[in-house]
Amino acid sequence: MTIKEFYEKIGGDYAQVEERLPSTELIEKFVVKFQSDGSYLQLCETMEKGQAEDAFRAAHTLKSVCGNLSFIRLYESASQLTELLRNEMGEIPEEAFKIMEDVKKNYELVTDTVRKFIESAK
């Protein structure tokens, strides 16, 4: 699988990331490195614990990373969640848990496809 095929499979925008990062090798490096970003796990934990403020920070971080890498589908769902959690200091709104399901689905698509990309490079 090529890096362009990877972006097609995840609903990303390769042309956009190409404008941001100067080489295919650098794009590939950061795509592979995405698996070690802890913001998604932190988001899951803080959502489960009902920690709205911490969940906001984790969602915002995930959104930023996905924006920089042009993982559009995941960026959009993380962005929706970020905005819903913004300024929430009390309970996490029920709607946030519904959006979290989209984040989870999109995250799993990205990470599964990253693994397939790595395997195809061997």
C-alpha positions in Angstrom: 0.0 0.0 0.0 1.3 3.4 -0.9 0.9 6.4 1.4 -1.6 7.9 -1.0 -3.6 4.7 -0.9 -3.5 4.9 2.9 -4.9 8.4 2.8 -7.7 7.3 0.5 -8.7 4.4 2.8 -9.0 6.6 5.9 -10.8 9.5 4.2 -7.7 11.7 4.5 -6.4 14.4 2.3 -2.9 13.6 1.0 -2.6 16.7 -1.1 -3.2 18.8 2.0 -0.6 17.0 4.1 1.8 17.2 1.2 1.6 21.0 1.5 2.4 20.9 5.2 5.2 18.3 5.2 8.0 18.6 2.6 8.6 14.9 1.7 6.8 11.6 1.4 9.3 10.1 3.8 8.4 12.6 6.5 4.7 12.0 5.9 5.2 8.3 6.3 7.2 8.8 9.4 4.5 10.8 11.1 1.7 8.5 10.0 3.6 5.6 11.6 4.3 7.6 14.7 0.6 8.4 15.1 0.1 5.0 16.8 2.2 6.2 19.7 0.2 9.4 20.3 -1.5 9.0 23.7 -4.3 11.5 23.3 -6.9 9.0 22.1 -6.3 6.7 25.1 -6.4 9.7 27.4 -9.7 10.7 25.8 -11.2 7.3 26.4 -10.1 7.2 30.0 -11.3 10.7 30.8 -14.7 10.2 29.1 -15.1 6.9 31.0 -14.3 8.7 34.3 -16.6 11.6 33.4 -13.8 14.2 33.5 -15.2 16.8 31.1 -12.3 19.3 31.3 -9.6 16.6 30.8 -11.7 15.0 28.0 -11.8 18.3 26.3 -8.0 18.7 26.4 -7.5 15.1 25.1 -10.1 15.6 22.3 -8.4 18.9 21.4 -5.0 17.3 21.2 -6.3 14.5 19.1 -8.1 17.0 16.8 -4.8 19.0 16.4 -2.7 15.9 15.5 -5.3 14.7 13.0 -5.5 18.2 11.5 -1.8 18.4 11.0 -1.8 14.9 9.4 -4.9 15.7 7.3 -6.8 12.6 8.8 -10.0 14.4 7.8 -12.7 12.0 9.0 -11.0 11.5 12.4 -10.3 15.3 12.6 -13.9 16.1 12.0 -15.3 13.8 14.6 -12.7 14.8 17.2 -13.4 18.5 16.3 -17.2 17.9 17.0 -16.4 16.3 20.3 -13.9 19.1 21.2 -16.6 21.8 20.6 -19.2 19.9 22.5 -16.9 19.6 25.5 -15.6 23.1 25.3 -16.4 25.0 28.5 -17.9 21.9 30.1 -16.9 21.8 33.8 -19.6 19.5 35.1 -21.0 16.3 33.6 -20.1 15.2 30.1 -23.2 15.8 27.9 -24.9 12.6 26.7 -24.4 13.7 23.1 -20.6 13.6 23.7 -20.8 9.9 24.2 -22.6 9.5 20.9 -19.9 11.5 19.1 -17.3 9.5 20.9 -18.6 6.4 19.0 -17.7 8.2 15.7 -14.3 9.1 17.1 -13.7 5.5 18.1 -14.8 4.2 14.7 -12.6 6.7 12.8 -9.7 6.1 15.1 -9.8 2.4 14.7 -10.0 2.8 10.9 -6.8 5.0 11.0 -4.9 2.7 13.3 -5.9 -0.5 11.5 -4.9 1.1 8.2 -1.6 2.3 9.7 -0.8 -1.3 10.7 -1.6 -2.5 7.2 0.5 0.2 5.7 3.5 -0.8 7.9 3.0 -4.5 7.0 2.9 -3.7 3.3 6.2 -1.8 3.6 8.0 -4.9 4.9 
